Amino acid sequence: MSGNDPGQRWDSMAKYAVVATGGKQYRVSVGTSFRVEKLSQDVGDVVEIPHVLLLANEGEIQAGKPLIEGASVKAEIL
């Protein structure tokens, strides 16, 4: 996960994010799996989900209006 602060890397810091894809919202964190119905990529492909609604890090919450500008989540198709 990447935050919108250029000097900050959320992938090692964030506890979780809320993303929107396939018409649904998902609470995700590093290492979790979730099922999305409307992606057409192949197994092993990495997709970037740019619709990040919220980032939570050790009690600090960053909420989008509606999205967090510049943030995205990368996920591997399993």
Contacts in CASP RR format, 6 or more apart in sequence:
PFRMAT RR
TARGET T0000
AUTHOR 0000-0000-0000
METHOD contacts of the structure
MODEL  1
MSGNDPGQRWDSMAKYAVVATGGKQYRVSVGTSFRVEKLSQDVGDVVEIP
HVLLLANEGEIQAGKPLIEGASVKAEIL
1 10 0 8 1.000
1 11 0 8 1.000
1 14 0 8 1.000
1 17 0 8 1.000
1 30 0 8 1.000
1 52 0 8 1.000
1 55 0 8 1.000
1 71 0 8 1.000
1 72 0 8 1.000
1 73 0 8 1.000
1 74 0 8 1.000
2 9 0 8 1.000
2 10 0 8 1.000
2 11 0 8 1.000
2 70 0 8 1.000
2 71 0 8 1.000
2 72 0 8 1.000
2 73 0 8 1.000
2 74 0 8 1.000
3 9 0 8 1.000
3 10 0 8 1.000
3 52 0 8 1.000
3 55 0 8 1.000
3 62 0 8 1.000
3 68 0 8 1.000
3 70 0 8 1.000
3 71 0 8 1.000
4 68 0 8 1.000
4 69 0 8 1.000
4 70 0 8 1.000
4 71 0 8 1.000
10 17 0 8 1.000
10 55 0 8 1.000
10 57 0 8 1.000
10 71 0 8 1.000
11 30 0 8 1.000
12 30 0 8 1.000
13 57 0 8 1.000
14 29 0 8 1.000
14 30 0 8 1.000
14 55 0 8 1.000
14 56 0 8 1.000
14 57 0 8 1.000
15 29 0 8 1.000
15 56 0 8 1.000
15 57 0 8 1.000
15 58 0 8 1.000
15 59 0 8 1.000
16 27 0 8 1.000
16 28 0 8 1.000
16 29 0 8 1.000
16 55 0 8 1.000
16 56 0 8 1.000
17 27 0 8 1.000
17 28 0 8 1.000
17 29 0 8 1.000
17 52 0 8 1.000
17 53 0 8 1.000
17 54 0 8 1.000
17 55 0 8 1.000
17 56 0 8 1.000
17 71 0 8 1.000
17 73 0 8 1.000
18 25 0 8 1.000
18 26 0 8 1.000
18 27 0 8 1.000
18 28 0 8 1.000
18 52 0 8 1.000
18 53 0 8 1.000
18 54 0 8 1.000
19 25 0 8 1.000
19 26 0 8 1.000
19 28 0 8 1.000
19 49 0 8 1.000
19 51 0 8 1.000
19 52 0 8 1.000
19 53 0 8 1.000
19 73 0 8 1.000
20 26 0 8 1.000
20 49 0 8 1.000
20 51 0 8 1.000
20 53 0 8 1.000
21 36 0 8 1.000
21 38 0 8 1.000
21 39 0 8 1.000
21 49 0 8 1.000
21 51 0 8 1.000
22 36 0 8 1.000
22 37 0 8 1.000
22 38 0 8 1.000
22 39 0 8 1.000
23 38 0 8 1.000
24 36 0 8 1.000
25 53 0 8 1.000
26 34 0 8 1.000
26 36 0 8 1.000
28 34 0 8 1.000
28 73 0 8 1.000
28 75 0 8 1.000
33 78 0 8 1.000
39 47 0 8 1.000
39 77 0 8 1.000
41 47 0 8 1.000
41 77 0 8 1.000
42 77 0 8 1.000
43 77 0 8 1.000
43 78 0 8 1.000
44 76 0 8 1.000
44 77 0 8 1.000
44 78 0 8 1.000
45 76 0 8 1.000
45 77 0 8 1.000
46 74 0 8 1.000
46 75 0 8 1.000
46 76 0 8 1.000
46 77 0 8 1.000
47 74 0 8 1.000
47 75 0 8 1.000
47 76 0 8 1.000
47 77 0 8 1.000
48 72 0 8 1.000
48 73 0 8 1.000
48 74 0 8 1.000
49 72 0 8 1.000
49 73 0 8 1.000
49 74 0 8 1.000
49 75 0 8 1.000
50 67 0 8 1.000
50 70 0 8 1.000
50 71 0 8 1.000
50 72 0 8 1.000
51 67 0 8 1.000
52 64 0 8 1.000
52 67 0 8 1.000
52 68 0 8 1.000
52 70 0 8 1.000
52 71 0 8 1.000
52 72 0 8 1.000
52 73 0 8 1.000
53 63 0 8 1.000
53 64 0 8 1.000
53 66 0 8 1.000
53 67 0 8 1.000
53 68 0 8 1.000
54 61 0 8 1.000
54 62 0 8 1.000
54 63 0 8 1.000
54 64 0 8 1.000
54 68 0 8 1.000
55 61 0 8 1.000
55 62 0 8 1.000
55 68 0 8 1.000
55 71 0 8 1.000
56 62 0 8 1.000
62 68 0 8 1.000
END
